[in-house]
Amino acid sequence: MTTSIRSNAQPSGGVTAQQPVNPAIAPADIQALVAELTPTAERFRAQSSPLSVQLDNGTLVPGGAGGTLQTRIASVGLGYRVVTEHTVVISLVNTAAGAVVVNLSNFFPYNLLQNTQVQINGGATVYSASGLGGLWVAMRNKRGIFDLTSQGGFGFGLSPAAVRVAFNANGTPTNAGAVGNFTGIASVSCAAALTTTITVTFYTIEKFALDRESLLGALPLQNNSTFANMTRQVLATPLQAGPNNHKAPLFTAGAVPGTLTATLTYTVSSTYDFMSVPADQGLYQEMVFNSYQVQEQTNLTVNATGAGALSYDIPQNQYLIAAHMTLFDSAGNLVPTGANGLSLLKLQYNAGGVIPVQQFAGRMRFAQFVDYGDDRNWLGGYRFWDGEDTTEHIARADQMGWIDTYAAATPQLVADVAAAITTPISYNVCRESVVAGAVQVVGG
């Protein structure tokens, strides 16, 4: 056996040579060195604090001007989200001699909220999404949110941390089992000649920044010259005709009886989360210079089935982070999960010459289950693509999968539609994107 011992090289001049000693570093030089070695985000966090402020509460009454509520977001810092509690009281008045069954859609109560819009200085819209689209966005990079629970006292549904439902004595709810209702409730039987009251509380998060780690795209509300307004709009009526109209929050099996009416009151209470503003603008310039945007397009249509029947043109001049699709058939039913709905979803550009994303229904459902710790396709009609889902742990996502539509020509989402689906299909697309250079002035 040969043992080799490697020694350190001798200094220049031999073992007895003296080596020069670096002069002492002045405190100012040390500070400059530390600043150079410390990432901007760390310096920002050392000089800033996460803060919250309560926004004005409001009540919406569907129909006319009462169905819209506008709230001014305080100009106090760099905003990254609004957390809102929605409390809705629905009164189902049944004047018939017998009980009437009212069904709850799978998406109830999030489809009560038609739209939430946030505009900067009354112009640029940085957030526009329905209650459902906003839910898809808020839960995208959160593991286990669709790890279903029966804690609500009914069937399997979202955690009561997200949705809670109660009925008065005149309503008898039915257990939905595991059919995919957010509330875990399939329907409620409304007693004859009485009023059934449904009280539901649910929560939303409106995101204004890519994430709380980078704060990329945070709202630049650091002074009174920049302000933001948040406008919410609810559906005119919560009750529509069936037979299975999941677009409507509540629906009957056929036409709504003339002896049944529905009214609701809708109250919101919001908290605005923001970061305080450090004195050095350079620490947050890049955060607010680029705009994080959530934009939803609704009621798009597909009139055919087959390969490539669905084609959605992605707007250009942005970095596409994620796309959330919700699909309904001609009767308002959710398009089935898997190959019986959309068997293939592609993202392509350059006239189809580049196809970076091909998601086959079954295998992508399993892959997303592994990545997110829950089943994102347990509820029919929902398909999504996440450009940040390129790392082993979704909480440490990166930007490898973003689509640069500044450089890509004619970017599209294209899907194969199963022949058994009744057309026309209507669908919504909720996009998350970063728009470079959308904010031109910081400070002042």
N, C-alpha and C positions, 0 to 999 in steps of 0.2 A: 504494500500500500504506500502510495506517495502522498504526503501531506504538503500542501502549498500554502504558504502564509504570504498574503499581499500586504505590503507596508505602504504608508502614505509617501507620496513623492517628497523629496527634499526641497526646501525653499531655494529660490535662486540665490546663489552665493554660498551655498553649503549650510551645514547644520549650525554654524556659529554666527551666521549673518543675522543682523538685526532688520526687522521688517518695519516699514512705516506705519504709524498709527494715525487713523483718520482723526481730523480735528473734531472738537465737540460741536454738536448740532444745536443751534439756537432754538428756543421754544417756538418761534415763528416757523422755522424750517420744519420742526417736528409736526406742527399742525398742518402744514402744507403737504407733508409726506402722508400723514394719516388721511387727509382729505382725498389725496390721489388714490389711496388704496381702498377707501371705503366707497362702495357703490352709492350712487345718488339716492336710491330708494332707502338705503339704511340711514343716510344723513337726513333725508326727509322725515323719516319716522322718529328720529331722535329729536327733531324740532317741531313735531306736530303731534296732535292728540286726536283720537277718535271721539266724536261728540254726537249728541242726538238732540233734536228739538221737536216738540209736539206741533204738528200742523193743525190748522183749523178743522174741526169736525164738521160734518155736513150730512143732510138727509136728502135723498133723492126720491121723487115720486114719479113713476113711469108715465109717459105721455106728456107732450108739450115741453115747455122749458124746464119743468120740474124733473125731467129725466136726465138732466145734465148738471154736473157740479164742477165748478172751477176753483182751484186752490192755488194760492201763490206760495211758491217754495222760498223759504227765507234765504236771503243773500248773505250767508254767514260763513261760507267755507267751500271746500271742494267736495261736492256731493257724490256719493257712490251708490245709495239706494234709498228707497222708501219702503217701510214695512207697514202694512195696512190690515186692520181688522174690519171685516165686513159683517154687519149684523142685519139680517133680512127677516122680516116677518111677513108671511104670505097667508092671506085669509081666503079660504075656499068656501064660498057660500053655496050650500046645496039646498034648494027649495023643493026638490022632488020628494015623492012619497017613499022612495027607496034609496039605499046607499049607492054611491057612485065611486068607482075606482079611478084614481088618478095615478098615472105612472111617473116615476122619476127617471130622467135620462141618465145615462152613464156619466155624463159630464156635469150633472147638477152638483153643486150650485155655481161652478165656475162659468157656466154659459149664461148666467144672469148678467154678468158684466160684459157689455158689448164692446167697449173700448176704453182704454186709458191712454191719454196722449200727453206728452211733455214737450213744450216748446221753449226755446231760449229766445229772450227778447221779443216774444210774439211772432217769431219767424221760423227759424230752423227747428224741425221736429226731430228729436233724438230718440224718442220712445213712442211707439204707437202699436198697441197690441190689445187683443181681447183678453178676458180673464183666463181663458184656456191657453192662448198663446203665451201669455205672461207666465203661466204655471210651467209650461214646457221649458221656457228660458231659465226660470229660477231654479229648476231641478236638474238642469242638464249635467252639471259637473258635481252633483251631490249624490253620493252612494247611498243606496238602500231606501230611497224615498218611496219607491213602489214595492217595498217589502210589506205586503198587505197584512192587515191586522183586523181582528174582530173586537177590539177593545171598545168600539163605539156602542156595543150592545145589540147590534143587528148582524148583518152578514159581513163578509170580508170587504174592506174598503181602505181608503187612506187613513192614516193615524188620526185620532181625535185632536192631535196637536195641529192638524191642518184643517179638519172639517168636523163640526159637531152639529147634530140635528135633534130637535125635540118636537113632539106633537102634543096638542092638548087632548083632553079625554074624548073628543068627538072624532078623532082620527085613529085608525088602526093600521100601523105599518106592517108590511110583509118583508120577510127576510130574503135578501137576494142571493144568499149563498156566496159563491165565488164567481158570479157572472161578470164582474168587472165594473161595478158601480163605485164611484168615488165615495158615496155615503154608506154603501153596504145595504141600501134599501131599494127594493124593486118598485113598490107602489104603496099607496095609502088609500084605505077605504074610508070615504067621507060619509058620516052618518046622515040619515034622512032628516031634512028640515032643520039642519043645524050648520054652524060654521066651524070648519076644521082649521086650526091654526098650525102652521109649520114655522118654527123658528130655527134658522140656520146661521151659524157663525163660521166663517172661513177666513183664510189669511192669504195675502199675496205679497210678493216682493217685487218691486219694480227696480230693475238693475240699471244703473247709469254708468257703471265702470265695468271693464272686462272681468276683473276679480278684485278682491280686497288685498291681494298680495301686491299686484303691480299698480292698481288704481288707474290703469290706462283708460283714458277717455272720461275721467271724472268731470262732473259739471263744474264749470269755472264760475262759481257764484261767490267770489271772494270780495266783491264790492257792489255798491248799489247801481253801478252802470250796467251790470249784467244780472238779469233775473230770469226765472223760469216759472211757467204756469203749468199746472197739472189739471187736465180736464177728464172727468169720468162720465160715461154714458151707460145707462142700463136699458134693457129691453123694454119695449112698450108694454108687452104682456108676457107673463111667465107661462101661460097655458095656451096650448095649441092642439089642433087635431092630430090624431095618429095616422096610420096604425102604430108606427114605431119611430116617431120623429125625434131622433136624438139631438137634432139641432135645437129643439125646444127644451127648456128646463123641465117643464111638466107637460104631459100630453095624455089624452084619452085614447081608447082603442080605436074609435072612429071620430065622427064629428063631435065637437064639444056640445053637450046638451044645453039647451036654452035655459035650463033650470040651474046651471052651474056657472058661477062667476068667480074670478080671481082678482084680488088686488094685493099690492105689496107696498111696504115702506122699506127703504134701503138706507142704512146709516153707515158711514165710514169714519174711521178714526186712524190717522196716519202718524207715523214717526219718521222723521227725516234724519238719516245717518250721514255724517260728513266728517272730513278731516279739517282741523284748524290750519290756517295758512301761515307757513313759515315766512320770515322776513326775506329770505333769499328766493327770488322768483326762479332762479335757475334750478332749484330743487324740484319744482313741479311743472316747469315749462312743458316738458315732453308729455306729461300726463294729460294735460288739458289741450295741448296743441292738436292732438289726435282725438277724434270723437268716436266713442263706442256707441253704436246705435242698434236699437231693436225696432224692426219694421215688419208689420204683418199685412199681407194682401189676402183678402177674403173673397169668397164666392167666385173663384175661378172655376172654369168648366172644362170637362172632357166629354166629347160626344161619341167616342168609339172605344172599342176594346182591342187587345192585341199588343204585339211588340211595339214599344215606343209610342203607344197611343197618348200617353201623358207627356207633354213637353212644356217646361216652364223656363222662360228666359230670365236669367239672373241679371239684375242691374249691374252695370259696370262701374269702375272708379271706386272700388272698395276692396277691402280684404274680407272675404267671406269666411266667417268662423264656424257657423253652424246653420243648418236649415231644418225646421220642424214642419212636417206636413200632417194635416188632419183631413181625412177624406170621408165623404158620404155618398151613398148611391142616390138614385132619383127619388126614392121614397123617404130620404132622410135617415136611412139606416147607416150605421158605421160600416165602411168597407171592411171585409173580413181580414183577419190576421193571416200572414203567411202567403203561400202560393195561391190561395183562393182570392187574394186581393191584389196586391202588387208583388209579383214574383221577382222582379228585378228593379233596382233603383240605381241609376248611373248619374254621375256628374261628369260632364264633358265640355270641351271647348275647342276652339280652332276648327269649327265646322265638323266636330266629331273626330278630328284627328288625334286628339289627346283625351284619354278617359282615365283620370287618376282614381276614380271611385267606382266600384261595382259591388253593390250590396245585394246578395241573393237572400231571399226572405228567411229561410230556416236557419242557415248558418250564421247570418248576421244577427238574428235574434239571440242565438246562443252566445256569440262573441260579445254582444253587448251585455248579456246577462253576467258573463264572467267579469267583464270590465267594470260594470256599475253596481254589481251586487244586488240587482233586482231585475225584474222582467219588464223592459220598456215596451214590449209588444203584447202584453197580456190584454190590453184594451185595444180592440179592433179599430182600424182607421188611423192609427198614429204610426208614422215612420219618421225617423230623423237621421241626419248625418252630422257628426261632430268632428270638425277638422282638428280639434285639439286632442282627440283620443288616440294619441300616438305613443303614449308612454305606458309603462306597466301599472302605474297608479294614477287614476284619473285626477286625484287632488293635486298632482304635480304635473299637470298638463303642459304642453309646449305649443309652439306655433308652427311645427313642421307641416301640418296638414292644411293650413290656411290656403285658400285659393286667391291668388293675386289677380283680381279682375281688371286691374290697371293694364296688365300685360296680356291677359287671356282674351282672345276674341270670341264673341258669341258664346259665353258660358251658359250652360243649360243643365237643368235637372230633367232627366228622361226616365220614364218608368214603363214597364210592361204591365198591362191591365188584364186581369183574368176575364175570360169570355162570359162567365156566369154572372157578372155584375151588371145590374140594370143601369143603363145610362139615360140621361147625362149624369156624370159624376160632378159633384161640386167639391172643391177643396180649398183649404187655406194654407198659405206658406208664411211662416214666421221666421225671419232672418235675423241672425246676429252678425254684426260686421264692425270693422274698424275703418273709419274714413280718415285718411291722412290729411292733415292740415286744415281740418274743418273749422278750427277756432283760430282766428287771426290775431286777436288782441288779448294780451294777458296783463293784468295789473292796471295801474292808472287810478 
